[in-house]
Amino acid sequence: MILPTGLFEWSLLIAILSVSVSQVMAMVRLVIGPGNGDRILALDTMVINAIGLIVLLGIAQGSEVYFEAALIFAMLGFVSTVAYARFILRGDIIE
């Protein structure tokens, strides 16, 4: 990988590293979370961090396809978080 030269490239690299560290911290919370609620929040945080990484990758590559993928991933992440939370709380997803 070539080192960044300008301020924009450095800020993009710092943003990617920050979101990656946040993703790892959410994975740790997912593994050692004391309760199911903590695990659900960790999964939701991981979805948000993944969306952020996809958007940052799209900015770095200069491609619009990544933004569409991030939108689809956001919709699927929201629905899956709600479904998992309902399953944990009620024992079923569809009434």
NORDAFEN-V455092 format. One record per residue. N is the residue number from 1. BURIAL is + if it has 9 or more other ideal C-beta (glycine too) atoms within 8 Angstrom, else -. D_LAST is the distance of its C-alpha to the last C-alpha in Angstrom with 2 decimals. Layout:
# NORDAFEN-V455092
n={N	N}
burial={BURIAL	BURIAL}
d_last={D_LAST	D_LAST}
This chain:
# NORDAFEN-V455092
n={1	2	3	4	5	6	7	8	9	10	11	12	13	14	15	16	17	18	19	20	21	22	23	24	25	26	27	28	29	30	31	32	33	34	35	36	37	38	39	40	41	42	43	44	45	46	47	48	49	50	51	52	53	54	55	56	57	58	59	60	61	62	63	64	65	66	67	68	69	70	71	72	73	74	75	76	77	78	79	80	81	82	83	84	85	86	87	88	89	90	91	92	93	94	95}
burial={-	-	-	-	-	-	-	-	+	+	-	+	+	-	+	+	-	-	+	+	-	+	+	-	-	+	+	-	+	+	-	-	+	-	-	-	-	+	+	+	+	+	+	+	+	+	+	+	+	+	+	+	+	+	+	+	+	+	-	-	-	-	-	-	-	+	+	-	+	+	-	-	+	+	-	-	+	+	-	+	+	-	+	+	+	+	+	-	-	-	-	-	-	-	-}
d_last={51.48	53.90	54.12	53.15	56.15	55.03	53.17	50.13	49.86	50.24	47.59	45.19	45.97	45.44	42.08	40.93	42.19	40.52	37.07	37.61	38.52	35.44	33.33	35.10	34.58	30.80	30.89	32.81	30.28	27.53	29.63	30.95	28.21	28.11	24.39	21.05	21.14	24.52	23.39	20.61	23.31	25.75	23.63	23.18	26.92	27.70	25.93	27.96	31.10	30.62	30.35	33.52	35.30	34.45	35.81	38.87	39.50	39.34	41.88	44.08	44.04	44.29	41.68	39.01	36.78	35.62	34.36	32.20	30.86	30.16	28.19	26.00	25.62	24.66	21.83	20.48	21.07	19.15	16.00	16.37	17.08	14.01	11.80	14.03	14.03	10.29	10.68	13.78	12.74	9.53	10.00	6.97	6.53	3.77	0.00}
